Amino acid sequence: MSDVYIQTRILSPSKLLLERKTTHVQVPGILGYLGFLPGHVDLVTQLVVGTLTLETKGESPAFFFVTGGYVEYHDHVLHILVDFVERPEDIDSTRAKQAEERALERLQGAKEGPVDVRRALASLERAKARQKLLQMSTGKHQ
């Protein structure tokens, strides 16, 4: 293992969003969170809603909210192809809390009439993931 870092690239459908040398990356994979260290076995997997964490020795971790996509690791290069990505400073905590409340209200209303439960659950998952990211990035725990 000659490289002590991973060349990490975060890409959206339209552009390269970030490129950085990292020592550890954690992604929300389809079967749970997955960590990458230099020398990881080659891998391609699907991403789900959650927190993407980039760590570089001597620096504070960088956190991002992602809604899905794919990740590919090959030859010390990690490509993270995201559907949507948001930095903690771009997340409105009040709006995230309101989105959670609306989703819960829709789910509770399912007893009274037709509700798109899958859509409400997806909204709830995104709202909770955004709030968790804000807590992680500020060091506050509820």
Secondary structure, DSSP 8 states (H G I E B T S, - for coil): ---SSEEEEEE-SSSEEEEEEESEEEEEETTEEEEE-TT---EEEEE-SEEEEEE-TTS--EEEEE--EEEEEETTEEEEEES-EE-GGG--HHHHHHHHHHHHHHHHGGGTS---HHHHHHHHHHHHHHHHHHHHHHT---
